[in-house]
Amino acid sequence: MTETPKDKSLDWPTLLKDNTRSGGQGQQPARPPERAIWQFHAGSSVRSAPILQDRILYVTSVGGLVHAIDVGTGTSKWKFQAPGQIHSTPSLSGNRLLFGCDDGKVYALDRHVGNKLWEAASEAEVWASPVVSNGVVFFGSADTKVYGVDAATGSQRWVRELGGRVYSTIHAVEHRLYVGCGDGRVYSLDASSGTVLWSTLTGQGIDSSPAVDGDLVLIGSEDFWVYAMTASAGEVRWKYETGLGIASSPAVSGDLTVLGSKDGFLYALETQTGRLRWKTVVGEVVTAPPVIGHGVVCIQAGGTFALDCATGKVVWQAALAGAVQAVPVLAGDNIYLASLSGEVYALR
Amino acid sequence: MDRRTFVKASCMGSASLLMPGGLDPKVRAEVTPPSVPQVELRGLLNYNPSPLGMPGLFPSRVIEIRQPNAIVRNRISQPIVRHMLEHAMQELTGEKSASAAWARFVEPHDIVGIKINPSGAPACCSSPEIVREIVASVQSVGVPARNIVVYDRYSYEMDIGSYQTLLPPGIRIVGIQEAFVGDTGYEPSIYCDANCFGEWETRSFMASIVAHELTKIINLPTMKDHSAAGVTGALKNLAYGTFNNVARTHRAPHSFTSPMIGLMCTVEPLRSKAVLHIMDGMRQVWHGGPLTQVQDFIDQPGILLAATDPVALDTIELEAIETKRRERGVPSLWQHDANSITEDSGEFYRNASKNLFFRQPGHIAAAGKLGLGVGDLKQIDHRVLSA
């Protein structure tokens, strides 16, 4: 597949490609990259995932810089200096680029030129990625609250206090939100009011961001378990125990849910039953989310690995882009990686 | 007063500490260590040392409390560690209540730093459950959450440990620097200068947060083998977790962790602010430290230790790791046999008889000679309790 400027299927506008957290199904990373097209230094460590739209790659860095990089040339189109560190993966909504900042605010920039459009305040750092649904931006904060703000103006629609810090990125489905929390609970909120519809306790705090497949909410917990809960009531349908805590977020494709654990394994579980299909060790520790392409799972864990989705066998690996939370962006023949050391790579 | 101090054998009254001939006597004859460099220390100007500073209120006293049920299948029980910490603190201080015990070290107006050890996360790092109990204990004295800072040097290691998610709201969680590079966050006027192996930057600078912001430090090391230092405990967690540019003190197979660890701990205001050391022995790494993720080398004894004297505490830790290695039939931490050295880190992580450096467990006794505490086992008041 070759990129063209109008090929919208290559866009990757939010964490794990889109709000379904599908992780880029239909893309084709099955062949190993043969060369780096370009390399870009972000100025400081990158602890978030890049996103892509209209051949512009958006990358946030811990030094507080937001970069818009032309993927054709690997050069900066614009950059924006935020007042604090940035750990948040950005997301796109229309012409707005959204991201959270350690100064407690979520910023909206004009994605074409990098000008600030609005800001919305919380009372502590925002590491989660803002999620947009039906004209509302949803985000959690370390101040223990979840916010809903107007996507056009940033004005607050509602705020809901939970029981712990929120670093999990919200999953929005129709009129419901799902999010993990540092108090160990998975919450479902009403998207229009923030009212808690249900909450289900796990055994430890939650870093992981949920995926939703049908009536199942899928999420990992620092208590070592992967959970599948009913989206309607939060009842635990199944759970699967890994060897250590889970910070990685699940990617769902076909009948499989794939996520990593701090025990170094990537796990593929049958979404409906929780039965293990395969597990493969990919590093000493896995904290980043995987993405699923055309029959291939990609994960950054020390290096970058691609595994056969059916068997878990490593198809290729590249000793690039050590990561804590970065996710490769799969776009046709190209793969874009951001690294803990602050390098951004375009591979083909 | 200018606390600039040139540390030379002749001026410290501890010649054996720094002279090559005074290095650990168990160093075998065939190993010729490089000469110990001259070290220059510069502390904070006009700083008035605190009587709470190392070795603190209870020199030579180490409280050890054991409860195997505190950790089961790698999961730590919050209620059990709460009870263990309360019990240990009362025994350490002789106070009737845990809050009274904590009040010996912390006052409501303090800015309290909790120095964790996240290196080695997730397999063995300062347990969030114990950090939570320390936070609650400090709050019980009247310190507001906003004045409690959980910190370490590398923020990416703290991320891997998920401390941000797992610790209570309101407290600050600070990584002094990003991964790998950067010297912002360090105070340029406070340093330890030594040319160890011809490196271009010979200074290690103290973290600004320690120099200027915190008023008390609660140190939370883990119990781990360390391929260069012998063990990493209270002293190393403070020294190499406060000063930057410390990897330069190792060049395989040699290491100057002795005497550098102890020397760094003497620098004010670090020495005065580090008032209490809680050692997390829920897990115990007997080989492959400090970073191993190999579970075969990590036991789960469920131990907690408390002391104000880091030298006494680390001496007990050293004995524990030595004992464990004896039980496992692997060489002593003191062994300096050139045949045990490997350049292959993979082999080191597979084979407990191999090491990357000649370990320097003598750094603990060296710190004792600097007045930081008691390193003679016979003089240590080691009280072992069961929860």
Contacts between the chains, C-beta under 8 A, distances in Angstrom:
chain1	res1	chain2	res2	distance
A	44	B	178	6.1
A	44	B	182	7.7
A	45	B	156	6.9
A	45	B	178	4.4
A	45	B	179	5.3
A	45	B	180	7.9
A	47	B	156	6.9
A	47	B	159	6.7
A	62	B	155	7.7
A	62	B	178	5.6
A	124	B	169	7.5
A	127	B	164	7.1
A	142	B	164	7.0
A	142	B	169	7.0
A	143	B	169	6.9
A	144	B	169	4.8
A	164	B	165	7.6
A	164	B	169	6.5
A	165	B	164	6.6
A	165	B	165	5.9
A	165	B	167	7.7
A	165	B	169	5.5
A	167	B	164	6.0
A	167	B	165	5.1
A	182	B	165	4.5
A	182	B	166	6.5
A	182	B	167	7.9
A	182	B	169	7.5
A	203	B	75	7.5
A	204	B	166	7.0
A	205	B	128	7.9
A	205	B	162	6.9
A	205	B	165	4.5
A	205	B	166	4.4
A	206	B	165	6.9
A	207	B	162	5.2
A	207	B	165	4.7
A	222	B	162	5.7
A	222	B	165	6.9
A	222	B	166	6.3
A	223	B	75	7.3
A	224	B	74	7.7
A	224	B	75	7.5
A	244	B	74	7.0
A	244	B	122	5.2
A	244	B	123	7.5
A	245	B	122	5.9
A	245	B	162	6.4
A	247	B	160	7.9
A	247	B	162	5.5
A	247	B	165	7.9
A	262	B	122	4.2
A	262	B	160	7.4
A	264	B	293	6.8
A	284	B	293	4.4
A	285	B	121	7.7
A	285	B	122	6.2
A	285	B	160	5.9
A	285	B	293	6.7
A	287	B	159	7.3
A	287	B	160	6.0
A	324	B	156	5.5
A	324	B	159	4.9
A	324	B	160	6.5
A	325	B	159	7.4
A	340	B	156	6.0
A	340	B	179	5.2
A	340	B	180	7.8
A	341	B	179	6.7
A	341	B	180	6.1
A	341	B	181	7.9
